[in-house]
């Protein structure tokens, strides 16, 4: 079962820029993923459900 970590690096009013880790390996080494807040929430819910709870979402200290 895969484990997921969504790290919000930068957050604006419209978008969140994230890094995605799968089993502690960076899945997007080419750059940050830009999502709307609704897309990020949906991605988190889908990954959380699909991994049976092995998904976390965290924020960098300077993301807000």
N, C-alpha and C positions, 0 to 999 in steps of 0.2 A: 504494500500500500504506500503510495507516494505521500510525502509531507510537503506542504506549501507554506511559504512565507511571503507576504506582500508587504514591502517596505515603502511607505510613502515618503519620498525624498523632498518634494516641493508640492505645496498646495496653494492654489489660487482660488478665486471665487468660482470659476467655471470648471477648472480641471485639477486633477491630481496626477503627479508624475511619479511613477513607481518603479521599483526593481522587484523582479519576481525570482524567488529561489525555489527550486524543486529538489528535494532531498539535499539541502544545503549547497546546491550548485546554482550559480547565477544563470538564469535561463535567457536573459536578454543582455549579453555583454556588449552589444553594439550601441546601446544607449537606453535612456529611460522610456518607459511606456506611458503615453498620455491618454488618460481616460477622464470622462466626465465623472462627477461624484456618483451619479446613478449607475453608470457602467461599472465603477469600482465596487459599489455595494453588491451589484448583481454577480460580478465575478467572484467576490468573496463568498457569497451565499452558495454559488454553484460549486466552488472548490471545497468549501466546508462540508457540504452535503455529500459530494462525491468521494471525499477522503475520510468520511465518517469522523469528522472533528479534528483531523490532523492538518489544520490550516489556521494561521494567525495573521492578523493585520496589525502592523505597528507603524509608528511615525518616528522619523528622525527628529532630533531635538529642535532643529531649526526649520521644520517643515511648515509651521503655521505662522 
